[in-house]
Amino acid sequence: MKTLIIVSHPSIEQSVINKRWVEELKNYPEKYTIHELYKIYPDGNIDVEKEQKLIETHDHLILQFPIYWFNCPSLLKKWLDDVFTYGWAYGSNRGDKLKNRKVGLAVSAGIKKEDYSENGRYRYTLEQVLTPFETTFLYCNADYRSFFAFYGAEYELAENELETSVQDYLNFVDNL
């Protein structure tokens, strides 16, 4: 059972969290395929057929990205719009390629967890912010398995916080 990790970070080399997650995932090529959208499609021209075949050859799917303006980076949104087509991802005409496929999200949020709460600064939980992704997967009859999140990426990390997140992330992916 191999997992496809779609990584969408426009500046992964400057990243702390997403970059470290990718570095660790690459240590297990027998378990994970790392697919970095901004490296593969710097011009934004997505090869839809190639992407669909890639998904089809994997058992599980994870979308990994930093939260940008309470959403995903623009290339991931374009990827979803282009790749999850009628007749492939959904629809009465053989649109079943995501059906029952275990999918999840792995996100880094710059702000603190308490800011993502009904009483917090932004009045919404991260779960609420990510609802469009869950709804998309449900619409495609995929088996949405929730999300893994790292909060407070904009702040200085405690000594072991990053490495703890790496192990927790791997556990999340392995237990989809």
C-alpha positions as CSV (number, residue, x, y, z in Angstrom):
1,M,0.0,0.0,0.0
2,K,1.8,3.1,-1.3
3,T,0.8,6.6,-0.5
4,L,1.1,9.5,-2.9
5,I,2.0,12.8,-1.2
6,I,1.1,15.8,-3.3
7,V,3.3,18.6,-1.9
8,S,2.3,22.1,-2.8
9,H,4.6,24.7,-1.3
10,P,5.7,27.6,-3.5
11,S,9.0,28.1,-1.6
12,I,9.8,24.7,-0.1
13,E,13.5,25.6,0.2
14,Q,12.6,28.4,2.7
15,S,10.1,26.2,4.5
16,V,11.0,24.7,7.9
17,I,8.0,22.4,8.5
18,N,7.0,21.2,5.0
19,K,10.7,20.9,4.0
20,R,11.5,18.7,7.0
21,W,8.4,16.6,6.4
22,V,9.4,16.0,2.8
23,E,13.0,15.2,3.8
24,E,11.8,12.5,6.2
25,L,9.2,11.1,3.8
26,K,11.9,10.7,1.1
27,N,13.7,8.2,3.4
28,Y,10.9,5.7,2.7
29,P,10.5,5.5,-1.1
30,E,8.9,2.0,-0.7
31,K,6.0,3.6,1.2
32,Y,5.6,7.1,-0.1
33,T,5.8,8.9,-3.5
34,I,6.6,12.6,-3.0
35,H,5.2,14.7,-5.8
36,E,6.2,18.4,-5.5
37,L,3.8,20.4,-7.7
38,Y,5.8,23.7,-7.7
39,K,9.0,21.8,-8.9
40,I,7.2,19.7,-11.5
41,Y,4.9,22.5,-12.9
42,P,6.8,25.8,-12.3
43,D,4.8,27.3,-15.3
44,G,1.5,26.0,-13.9
45,N,0.7,23.9,-16.9
46,I,-0.5,20.6,-15.4
47,D,-0.4,17.3,-17.3
48,V,-3.8,16.1,-16.3
49,E,-3.6,12.6,-17.7
50,K,-0.2,12.1,-16.1
51,E,-1.5,13.3,-12.7
52,Q,-4.6,11.1,-12.9
53,K,-2.5,8.0,-13.8
54,L,-0.2,8.8,-10.9
55,I,-3.1,8.9,-8.4
56,E,-4.5,5.6,-9.9
57,T,-1.2,3.8,-9.2
58,H,-1.4,4.6,-5.5
59,D,-3.6,3.3,-2.7
60,H,-3.7,6.5,-0.6
61,L,-3.5,10.2,-1.3
62,I,-2.3,13.0,1.0
63,L,-2.3,16.7,0.1
64,Q,0.4,18.5,2.0
65,F,0.5,22.3,2.0
66,P,0.9,25.4,4.1
67,I,-2.3,27.3,4.9
68,Y,-2.3,30.4,2.7
69,W,-5.0,33.0,3.4
70,F,-7.1,30.3,5.1
71,N,-6.8,28.1,2.0
72,C,-4.2,26.2,-0.1
73,P,-1.5,27.6,-2.4
74,S,-2.9,28.6,-5.8
75,L,-1.2,25.7,-7.7
76,L,-2.8,23.1,-5.6
77,K,-6.2,24.7,-6.2
78,K,-5.5,24.7,-10.0
79,W,-4.3,21.0,-9.7
80,L,-7.6,20.1,-8.0
81,D,-9.7,21.9,-10.6
82,D,-7.7,20.4,-13.5
83,V,-7.2,16.8,-12.3
84,F,-10.5,16.1,-10.5
85,T,-12.5,16.0,-13.7
86,Y,-16.0,14.9,-14.5
87,G,-15.9,11.3,-15.7
88,W,-12.7,10.7,-13.8
89,A,-13.2,11.8,-10.1
90,Y,-16.9,12.1,-10.1
91,G,-20.0,11.9,-12.3
92,S,-22.2,9.2,-13.8
93,N,-19.8,8.5,-16.6
94,R,-17.1,6.3,-14.9
95,G,-16.2,9.1,-12.4
96,D,-15.1,6.8,-9.7
97,K,-11.3,6.9,-9.6
98,L,-11.3,8.3,-6.1
99,K,-14.1,6.1,-4.8
100,N,-13.1,4.6,-1.4
101,R,-9.5,5.8,-1.8
102,K,-8.2,6.9,1.6
103,V,-7.2,10.6,1.5
104,G,-6.1,13.1,4.0
105,L,-4.5,16.5,4.4
106,A,-1.2,17.5,6.0
107,V,-1.1,21.3,6.7
108,S,1.2,23.7,8.4
109,A,-0.6,26.7,9.9
110,G,1.5,29.8,10.7
111,I,-0.8,30.9,13.6
112,K,-1.3,29.2,16.9
113,K,-4.0,26.6,17.5
114,E,-5.9,28.8,20.0
115,D,-6.3,31.4,17.2
116,Y,-8.2,28.7,15.2
117,S,-11.1,28.5,17.6
118,E,-14.6,29.9,18.0
119,N,-13.2,32.2,20.7
120,G,-9.9,32.8,19.0
121,R,-8.6,35.6,16.8
122,Y,-10.1,34.1,13.6
123,R,-13.3,32.6,15.1
124,Y,-13.1,29.4,13.0
125,T,-11.3,26.1,13.7
126,L,-8.9,24.7,11.3
127,E,-11.3,21.9,10.7
128,Q,-13.9,24.5,9.6
129,V,-11.4,26.2,7.3
130,L,-10.5,22.9,5.7
131,T,-14.2,21.9,5.1
132,P,-14.1,22.6,1.3
133,F,-11.4,19.9,1.0
134,E,-13.4,17.4,3.0
135,T,-16.5,18.2,1.0
136,T,-14.6,17.8,-2.3
137,F,-13.4,14.3,-1.3
138,L,-16.8,13.3,-0.1
139,Y,-18.3,14.5,-3.4
140,C,-15.9,12.2,-5.1
141,N,-16.8,9.3,-2.8
142,A,-13.3,9.1,-1.4
143,D,-12.6,8.0,2.1
144,Y,-11.6,11.3,3.8
145,R,-9.5,10.5,6.8
146,S,-9.2,14.1,8.3
147,F,-6.0,16.1,8.5
148,F,-2.7,16.4,10.3
149,A,-1.7,19.9,11.3
150,F,1.3,21.8,12.7
151,Y,0.3,25.0,14.3
152,G,2.4,28.1,15.0
153,A,4.9,27.7,12.1
154,E,5.5,31.5,12.2
155,Y,6.9,31.3,15.7
156,E,10.2,30.0,17.1
157,L,10.0,26.2,17.5
158,A,10.9,24.4,20.7
159,E,13.9,22.2,20.4
160,N,12.1,18.9,19.8
161,E,8.9,20.3,18.4
162,L,9.8,19.9,14.7
163,E,11.1,16.3,15.1
164,T,8.0,15.4,17.1
165,S,5.8,16.7,14.3
166,V,7.8,14.6,11.8
167,Q,7.1,11.4,13.7
168,D,3.5,12.3,14.3
169,Y,3.0,13.1,10.6
170,L,4.5,9.7,9.6
171,N,2.2,8.0,12.1
172,F,-0.8,9.9,10.6
173,V,0.1,8.8,7.0
174,D,0.8,5.2,8.0
175,N,-2.5,4.9,9.9
176,L,-4.8,6.3,7.2
